[in-house]
Each structure stands twice: as C-alpha cells, then as structure tokens.
Amino acid sequence: MILVRYFQSFKSGAQKITLIFLLIIFPVISYAQQRISFGIHADPIISWFSTDIKEVQNDGARAGFNFGLTFNKYFTPNYSFSTGISLMRAGGRLVSTDTTVLEFTNSKSTVLPGNPVVYKIQYLVFPLGLKLQTNQIGYVTYFSDLGLDPKIVISRSADIPSLNITDENATNELRMFNLSYHVTAGIEYSLGGTTALVFGLSFDNNFLDITKDNGNQPTDKVSHKMLSFRFGVNF
C-alpha cells in the first residue's frame, strides 16, 4: 500500500516508468550469478528532434556516432542485466515560425522565422537494461535489449547557417541531463568460445525536454530521437 501511494505521488510518466523499471531490475541484480560478458561497440547514428508545438518543428536529421563498452551479468542462461558506458555524438535541426532570440555564452543571436538552428550534442551515456537472448542456433544467437539510458551532456554547440555562426557554445540553450529509453534487437555471430560479432538495430527516445526555453522562446518540449546501427564484439 505504501508503494502504491508513493507511485501515485509521481506526476510525470517518466518518473513512473523509471520506478517500474527499477522495481524489476533490482531483484534481477540481487539474484544474479557470476557469469559475465564484456563487449565493445561502434554505432553509426541517425538522430533528429521532435516537438509538441507547431511553432517549432524538426528540420531534418543528422548523422552521429556512439562508441562504448557493454557489460552483461547473467542470472539465467538467456537473461542478463546489461549496462556499460558510451560516448555519443548526435544532434538535430530546429526551425521556428517566429523570430527567436538565442542566448549563447557571450552573446545573443536573433534568428528569423524559417531559418534553421543546428544543434550538436555529445552525451556520456550509462545504459541500464534487461537483455533477452535465444539459445545458439548454429553460429547465431538472437537477442533484444530494453532499458533506460541516463545521459550527461558534456558538449553542446549550435550552428546558425543564415547568420554564418558555427560551433557557438550552446550551454545556455540546452539542458545538461536527460533520460531516454532504448529498444534494441540483433544477432550475435559466434567466433568460438565466448567471442561473438554483434549486429543490431536500436531506437532511442528521450523522455525529457532538451531545451531551456529562455526569454521570448516558445514553451515547448523537444525530444531527441535516434536510430543506431550496432556493430560490436562480445567477449
């Protein structure tokens, strides 16, 4: 009953989803056995923004990259707790129907309607997930991974092509922390023993607004969405 009241006290969907995920994953960690695996990955990314108001819209996708380490701790032969750390470079383009004043570190810039702003963001990502996989079929194992990704923004800059502005420090425009969910599916191709090549496809979507909505800027929620292509090796 206390847990139900605590759950009901949360107002946002992201908070409720996070609590449910933690309630599921903590018992998994508690009963985990000693079998572990490590991996490295290098993932090309296509990323873009989505908004909740018509005055500010996505203006196209950008290419990016995600490089990192993975760690899996198994509690059954086919289920494991997944985590790791990665450095992600991503971004997107926004365009507004109104004149917008952007507040950079040492200056302000006025962007006229219809002119895009290009954001370039680097995240430090700490994925927390639950990995499910099949038994090995020939050389192939199929897997899926579902989870949450706390993110810290370690670099944020903006280009405004119409004003010939590039790599302007966008610390005052973009938030430092975010949280997303990921859904990944793929295959592992065995090279013998515990070593396997990994190929997969993943979708990532932020729960929280990435922009600060300063001054005259419209109040909106800008989400960062990403489609990534997993290339890795597990050991």
N, C-alpha and C positions, 0 to 999 in steps of 0.2 A: 504493500500500500504506500509506503514511504517513497519507494522508487517510482510508482505511478505518479504521485504528486510532484516529485522532482522533475519527471519527464514533462508533465503538463505545464510546468513553470517556464519551459523554454518557449520562446515566441517564434524563433526562426526555424525553417525546415532544415537548414544546415546543422544547427545545434542538435536537433532531434536525430538526424541521420548519423552524426558523429557519435552520440551516446549509444545508439543501437549497435553501431559497428564495434565500439569499444566493449560492449557487453558480450558480443560474440567472440571477439578476438582474444580477450583476456583469459578465458578458460582454455582456449587453444594453446596459449603460451604456457600456462600453468602445467598442462599435461604433455607438453612437447617432449619427445625423446631426443636422442643425441645425434641422429642422422642430420647432417647439414650439407649444403652445397653452396658454392660461390660462382659468380659469373661476372662478365664484363659485357657491355653493350654500347653500340653506337647507332643512334636512331635519327635518320632524316625526318624532319617535321614540316607539316603544312599547318600554319596557325592563322586564326582570324578572330575578330571580335563579333559579339552580338550585343544588341542594346534592347532596352524595354520601352523606348520612346521613339516616335517617328522623326523628331527634330535632329537626332543624332543617329547615324547609321554606319554600318560596316561599309568600307570602300575597297575591299579586296583582301586577299590572303598574302602571307609572306612565308618564305622558306626559313627553316631554322634547323637546329641540331640539338641532340640530347646525348650526353656521354656519361656513363656512370658504372657503378658496381651494384650487384644484386647479392642478396643473402637469403637463403631459404632454410628454415628449420622444420623438419617433418615431424608430424605427430601420428601419421599413418603412412603407408607406402605411397598413397596417392593424394595426400593433402598436406600442405605446409603453410606456415606463416612466412610471408615474404616481406622483405624490407630492403634497404640499401641507401645509397646517396648518389645524386647525379647533378651535373651542371647542365642547365637547359638554356639555350638561346632561342627566343621566339619573338613574335611581335604581331603587328596588325596595323590597319589603316582606318581612321575615322573621318567622317565628313559631317558637317553641321549645316542646317538650313538657315542658321542665324550667325551674325558676327560674333566671334568668340575671342576673348582675351585670355591667352595662356600665360601663366605665371612661372617663369623659369627662375633659376637660382639668382641671377644677377640682372634680370630684365623681364619685360613683358612684351608679348607679341600679339598683334591683332590679326586674326585670321578671318578673311571674308567668307561669306556663305559659298558653299560648293568647293572650297579648297581643302584638300585632304591634309591630315596630320598623320605622320608615320611614326609609330612608337616601336622602339627596340628595347627588349627587356631580357635580362639574364636572371634566371631563378636558380637558387640552390634548393633541391627537391629531396624530401625524405619520405619516400613511398612506404605505406603500410597496407598490406593486402593479404588476401587468402588465395592461395594457388591450388587449383584442382587439375589433376592430370590423369590420363588413362594409363593402363599397363602398356609396356612397349610392344608395338606391333611391327615385327620385322626390325628395322632400324629406327622407326619413328614412334614418338610419343606426342600425343595431342594434349594441349593444356589451355587453361584460361586463368586469368588473374583479375580479381575485383578488389578495389580498395580505395583508400583516401590518400591524398598527397599534400601534406603541409608544405608550403613554399615560402622562402625568404627571397625577396628581390634584392640582388646585390649590385645591379647596374640598371639604370633606366635613362634612356635618351630619346629625343624626338627630332624628326626632320620635318620641315615645312617647305616643300618644293616651291610654292608660289612666292615665298619670301627669301629664297636661297639660303635657308637655315639648315644646317646639318649637325647632327650629334650634339644638340643642345641638351644640357643637363635637365632632366625632367623629374627631379626628386620632388618638387612641389606639386606635380601633377598626378603622380602615380603612387599608390599605396605600397607599403613595404612588405606586408604579409598577405597571404592568400591561402585558400584551401580548395582543393579540387577532388573530384573522383576520377578513377580510371577504370576502363574496361579493356582488357587485353585478351587476345586469342592467338594461338600459333602452334608451331610444331618444334620439337627438338629432334635432331637427327644424330643418332649415336655414332661416335667415332671410336668406341671401345671403352670399356670400364665406365667411369662416371663422366667422361668428357663428351660433350654434345654441342653441335651447332644449333643456334636458336634463330628462328624466323617467325615474325609475328606482326600483328596489326593492332594498334591501340588508339582508343579515343579518350580524350581528357577534357574535362569541362570545369571551370572554376565556379564555386558557389558564391564568392564574394565579389563586390564591385572593385575593379582595379583602379578607378579614377577617383579623385578627391572632390570634384565639383566646386572649384573655387570661384569667388566673385560672382560675375554675371553668368557663369556657365550653368546650363540646364541641369536640374537634378535628375540623374539617370543611373541605371545600373549597367555597367559594361562588363560582360563576361568574356573570358579568354578561352577559346576552344582550340583544340589541337588534334590533328590526326598524325600519328607517328608510325614509322615502319621499323620494326625491331630486327636488328642484326647483332647477334651476340654469340658468346661461347660460355657454356657452363662447365664447371669442373667438379 
